[in-house]
């Protein structure tokens, strides 16, 4: 069977965030595959099925159908907490978000990451257009998929686009292929959140995707706020023991949705829940997210007792946006606004990823682009739960 054609990056320019548009885009991409028949009547039938009946069926099913049951971790050893491995005490992570667009650009970013041989690779969510089984396969699981798997494993978060198809493909087809190698065995990622840790650092992946979509009419009365479900909160409290004052390791939160933004709507509810779990002490954290298709480094922001050093890396595979911020321009420390090309009369920037190197108490974060050029770098040291951002020479 022949492989479906690659999508072009221009297909994603100025794409909206409604479920209807994204389902229609998925149907269009399927309709572009070669017809199995040259018969005129059969071709017309295929066209109507893919573009009209297929769209209506999948859209209505996602809007009114049953959502995939929420998955959590059982008590015990298989609790979603994984130990970092690496070489000589050094662990390297590749973070990509909004990468799964199945374009030549996402392939190129994947190839650059693979050339660095990461210990772990993590996707921060959004499989385009609506996270169907075929889209999961094209980006992650087929023999020709370009997802750069880490030497010790890969992990994944869901975004809102996975939930446009009720999360079925994410939970059924992607998560069973994600996990961490421990000795001769592999521990599968069984829920949409996780913790990867060593003696000095904890990388905690948060599931904000499952609660990012609501049913018709209900989402008008009660807009989705991306809150952490009670199962995830219990896991953070009881198994991760996030509120343990004796645990002074540095914390890196990962999520798909932003707790704050200078560009679009933000979702502060998860940060409020985390601040309650962490207790009364002011705690500095690094928080890396996607959702917005750009690369931004923010100045520290205080949300209740959390001091959030926010980073947006949603430029993995979608057209990288370089437009001006709409509010709080002074909150931005760095914004990659370099123009790479123009698509459909819209200037777009460079796709890329984040490269994290954990070395004892130090964490180096490099933001690299599609050409493997170093765009921005920061060096952080943790000491008794405090983060010190060191000068770069």
C-alpha positions in Angstrom: 0.0 0.0 0.0 1.4 3.4 -1.0 2.0 6.0 1.7 -0.4 9.0 1.7 1.2 12.2 0.5 2.9 14.6 2.9 1.0 17.6 4.0 2.3 21.0 3.0 3.0 23.6 5.8 0.8 26.1 4.0 -2.2 23.9 4.8 -1.9 25.0 8.4 -1.6 28.7 7.8 -4.3 30.7 9.6 -6.0 27.5 10.7 -8.8 28.1 13.3 -9.2 26.3 16.6 -12.8 25.1 16.1 -13.5 21.4 16.0 -15.6 21.7 12.8 -12.8 23.3 10.8 -10.2 20.8 11.9 -12.4 17.8 11.2 -13.1 19.2 7.7 -9.3 19.7 7.2 -8.8 16.0 8.1 -11.4 14.9 5.6 -9.8 17.1 3.0 -6.4 15.5 3.5 -7.9 12.0 3.2 -9.7 13.0 0.1 -6.4 14.0 -1.5 -5.2 10.4 -1.4 -5.4 8.7 -4.8 -8.8 7.2 -5.7 -9.1 3.5 -5.8 -11.3 3.8 -8.9 -11.3 5.9 -12.0 -15.1 5.4 -12.5 -16.8 8.8 -12.5 -19.8 7.7 -10.4 -17.5 5.9 -7.9 -15.2 9.0 -7.7 -18.2 11.3 -7.0 -19.4 8.9 -4.3 -15.9 9.0 -2.7 -15.9 12.7 -2.9 -19.3 13.0 -1.2 -18.2 10.5 1.5 -14.9 12.2 2.4 -16.0 15.8 2.1 -19.6 15.7 3.2 -20.8 12.5 4.8 -17.4 11.6 6.3 -17.0 15.1 7.8 -20.5 15.1 9.2 -20.1 11.6 10.7 -16.8 12.2 12.4 -17.7 15.7 13.6 -21.0 14.7 15.1 -19.4 11.6 16.6 -16.7 13.7 18.3 -19.1 16.4 19.5 -21.7 14.1 20.9 -20.0 10.7 21.1 -18.5 9.1 24.2 -15.2 10.5 25.3 -12.4 8.0 26.0 -12.3 7.1 29.7 -9.8 9.0 31.7 -6.7 6.9 32.5 -4.6 7.2 35.7 -1.9 5.1 37.4 -2.5 2.4 40.0 -0.8 2.5 43.4 2.5 0.6 43.5 5.6 0.5 41.3 3.8 1.2 38.0 2.9 4.7 39.1 4.0 6.9 36.2 7.2 8.0 38.0 10.3 7.2 35.9 13.9 7.5 36.8 16.2 9.5 34.5 19.0 7.6 32.9 21.9 8.9 30.8 25.6 8.8 30.4 28.0 9.7 33.2 25.2 11.2 35.2 24.1 13.5 32.4 20.6 13.2 30.9 19.5 14.9 27.7 15.8 15.5 26.8 14.3 16.8 23.6 11.0 18.6 23.9 8.7 19.2 20.9 5.3 20.7 20.9 2.6 21.1 18.1 5.1 19.0 16.1 2.8 16.3 14.7 1.7 18.0 11.4 3.3 15.4 9.1 5.0 18.0 7.0 8.5 18.2 5.5 9.2 20.8 8.3 8.2 18.5 11.1 10.3 15.7 9.4 13.3 18.1 9.3 12.9 19.0 13.0 12.6 15.3 13.9 15.7 14.5 12.0 17.7 17.3 13.7 16.6 15.9 17.1 17.4 12.4 16.1 20.9 13.5 15.1 21.6 14.5 18.7 20.5 11.1 20.0 18.4 12.3 23.0 18.0 10.1 26.0 14.3 10.9 26.1 12.0 12.7 23.7 8.7 14.2 24.8 5.8 15.6 22.8 3.8 18.3 24.5 0.6 17.7 22.5 -1.5 18.5 19.4 -1.6 15.9 16.6 -3.1 17.5 13.6 -5.7 18.0 12.6 -7.8 16.0 15.1 -5.6 13.2 16.4 -7.2 10.3 14.4 -5.6 6.9 14.2 -4.2 7.6 10.7 -2.6 10.9 12.0 -1.1 9.1 15.0 0.4 6.6 12.6 1.7 9.1 10.1 3.5 11.1 12.8 4.5 8.5 15.4 4.0 4.8 14.8 4.3 3.9 11.1 7.7 2.7 9.8 8.2 6.0 7.9 7.1 8.2 10.8 9.7 10.8 11.8 9.1 11.0 15.5 12.6 10.9 17.1 12.5 8.3 19.8 14.8 8.6 22.8 17.4 6.0 23.7 15.7 5.4 27.0 12.2 6.3 25.9 9.5 8.7 24.7 6.6 10.2 26.5 3.6 12.3 25.4 1.0 14.8 26.6 -2.3 15.5 24.9 -3.4 18.8 23.5 -6.9 20.0 22.5 -6.5 18.6 19.0 -6.3 15.0 20.3 -9.6 15.6 22.2 -11.3 16.8 19.0 -11.7 13.1 18.3 -12.5 12.3 22.0 -9.0 11.2 22.7 -9.5 7.7 21.4 -6.4 7.5 19.2 -4.2 9.2 21.8 -5.1 6.6 24.5 -5.5 3.5 22.3 -2.8 3.9 19.7 -0.2 6.4 20.9 0.3 5.9 24.7 0.9 2.1 24.3 3.9 3.0 22.2 5.2 5.5 24.7 7.2 4.5 27.8 10.6 4.3 29.5 13.2 1.5 29.2 14.3 0.1 32.6 16.9 -2.6 32.2 15.6 -5.2 29.7 12.0 -4.1 30.1 9.9 -1.1 29.1 7.4 0.6 31.4 4.5 1.8 29.2 3.0 5.3 29.8 -0.5 4.4 30.9 -1.9 7.9 31.5 -1.7 11.4 29.9 0.7 12.6 32.6 4.0 11.5 34.1 7.1 12.3 36.3 10.7 11.9 35.1 13.1 12.5 37.9 16.6 12.1 39.3 18.3 13.2 42.6 18.2 16.9 41.7 15.4 17.5 39.3 11.8 16.5 38.5 10.2 16.9 35.1 6.4 16.7 35.6 4.2 16.3 32.6 0.7 17.7 33.2 -2.5 16.7 31.3 -4.4 19.9 30.4 -5.7 18.5 27.1 -8.5 16.2 28.5 -10.4 19.1 30.0 -9.7 21.6 27.1 -12.8 20.6 25.2 -16.4 20.5 26.3 -19.8 19.4 24.8 -21.8 21.8 22.6 -23.8 24.4 24.6 -22.0 23.4 27.8 -18.8 25.0 26.6 -20.8 28.3 26.2 -22.2 28.2 29.7 -19.0 26.8 31.2 -15.9 27.4 29.0 -13.2 24.7 29.3 -10.4 25.8 31.7 -8.0 23.0 31.2 -8.1 22.1 34.9 -6.3 19.0 36.3 -8.8 16.3 36.9 -9.1 14.9 40.4 -7.3 11.7 39.5 -4.3 13.7 38.4 -4.4 15.9 41.5 -4.5 12.8 43.7 -1.6 11.3 41.8 0.4 14.6 42.3 -0.4 14.7 46.0 -0.1 11.0 47.0 2.4 9.4 44.6 4.5 12.3 43.4 4.2 13.9 46.8 4.4 17.3 45.3 3.7 19.1 48.6 6.5 17.4 50.5 8.5 20.3 52.0 11.6 18.1 52.4 11.8 17.6 48.6 13.9 20.5 47.4 14.6 19.3 43.9 14.1 21.6 41.0 10.8 21.4 39.2 10.1 21.6 35.4 6.5 21.5 34.6 5.4 20.5 31.1 1.9 21.1 29.6 0.2 21.8 26.4 -1.7 24.9 27.5 -0.2 28.1 28.9 -0.8 29.3 32.4 -0.3 32.9 31.1 0.3 34.5 27.7 1.0 37.8 26.0 -0.7 36.6 22.8 -3.8 34.6 23.3 -6.2 33.2 26.0 -4.4 31.6 28.9 -5.5 28.9 31.3 -4.4 29.7 34.9 -6.5 27.1 36.7 -3.8 24.3 36.6 -1.3 26.8 38.2 -3.8 27.5 41.0 -4.3 23.8 41.7 -0.5 23.3 41.7 0.0 26.2 44.1 -2.4 24.6 46.6 -0.5 21.3 46.3 2.8 22.9 46.9 1.8 24.6 50.2 2.5 28.0 51.6 6.1 28.4 50.6 6.9 30.4 47.5 8.3 27.9 44.9 10.1 28.9 41.7 9.5 26.5 38.8 10.3 26.3 35.1 7.1 25.8 33.1 7.3 24.8 29.4 4.2 24.7 27.2 3.0 24.7 23.5 -0.4 25.5 22.1 0.7 28.8 20.6 2.8 28.3 17.5 5.8 30.4 18.5 9.0 30.4 20.6 8.9 32.8 23.6 10.9 33.1 26.8 9.0 35.1 29.6 10.3 37.0 32.6 9.3 35.3 35.9 5.7 35.7 36.7 4.1 35.3 40.2 0.9 33.3 40.3 -0.1 32.9 44.0 2.9 31.1 45.6 4.3 29.9 42.3 7.1 31.9 40.6 6.8 30.7 37.0 9.6 31.0 34.5 7.5 30.4 31.5 8.6 29.1 28.1 6.5 28.6 25.0 7.8 26.1 22.3 4.7 25.5 20.2 6.7 25.9 17.0 7.6 22.2 16.5 5.8 21.5 13.2 3.2 24.2 12.6 3.8 27.5 10.8 5.8 29.5 13.4 4.0 32.7 14.2 6.0 35.9 14.6 3.2 38.5 15.0 3.4 41.2 17.7 2.2 40.4 21.2 -1.3 41.7 22.1 -0.7 42.5 25.7 2.0 42.7 28.4 4.9 43.1 26.0 7.2 43.9 28.9 6.6 40.3 30.2 8.7 38.9 27.3 12.4 38.3 27.8 13.0 36.8 24.3 10.8 36.1 21.3 12.1 34.5 18.1 10.6 36.7 15.4 13.0 35.8 12.6 11.2 35.4 9.3 11.9 32.2 7.4 9.4 32.5 4.5 6.0 33.7 3.4 3.0 31.4 3.0 -0.2 32.6 1.6 0.9 36.2 2.2 1.6 35.5 5.9 5.2 35.7 7.2 6.2 32.6 9.2 9.2 32.0 11.3 11.5 29.0 12.1 10.3 25.7 13.5 12.3 24.2 16.3 12.6 22.4 19.7 14.0 22.7 23.2 17.1 20.6 24.3 17.5 20.1 28.0 20.7 18.8 29.6 20.6 17.8 33.3 24.0 17.5 34.9 23.8 17.2 38.7 22.4 20.5 40.0 22.6 22.2 36.7 20.2 22.4 33.8 21.0 23.8 30.4 18.2 24.6 28.1 19.0 25.2 24.4 16.3 26.4 22.0 17.3 25.2 18.5 15.7 25.7 15.1 15.0 23.6 12.1 18.6 24.1 10.9 20.0 23.1 14.3 21.1 26.7 14.9 21.2 27.8 18.6 18.6 30.5 19.0 18.7 31.0 22.8 20.3 29.3 25.8 19.9 29.5 29.5 21.7 27.8 32.4 20.0 27.1 35.7 21.2 25.9 39.0 19.0 24.4 41.8 19.9 24.8 45.4 17.5 23.9 48.2 14.5 24.3 45.9 15.6 27.7 44.6 16.5 28.3 41.0 19.4 30.5 40.0 19.7 31.6 36.4 23.4 31.9 35.6 25.0 34.3 33.2 25.9 32.8 29.8 29.3 33.7 28.5 
